[in-house]
Amino acid sequence: MNTAATLRVKTTGLWLAMLAALVVAAVLVMQYGYGYAPCKLCLTERLPYYAAVPLGLIALFSPERVGRMALGLAALGLLYGAGIGVYHAGAEWGFWPGPSDCGGGTGANPGQIGNFLNALQSTKVVDCSIAALRVLGVSLAGWNVLASFALASLAGTAAARP
């Protein structure tokens, strides 16, 4: 048993779980604290982080072999998230069209047809091709690419390194 490798996998699992949870907390604060409604692609970009938290905890509390598999799965999921982020950022910059059905938003689905018009009054539709916020000239989708790729690199390196 390689104690250094086991420690590296467990440490990486802890960091992965904490950093992915931090990203999720940040976007939830942006959504509920500051009123930035997510679009369809924004919600899709969150999925790898939701999966990375428990996978990081599995890596932390499991034997080394299982931990490496969990970190590898997390790395693959985060690479997928980075790819979605590249697509989203490209749509925001007008490099290619965004999805035609993009319009996530907030508001409850109407229970009956009679409530449909009332639901439309409170529904906020968000376009995927318009950046809600840019920080240092980079949209949130662009920052997601960087964060996803960094966490994928962290998890993938620890999973593959003997």
Disulfide bonds with the S-S distance in Angstrom:
Cys102-Cys128 1.36
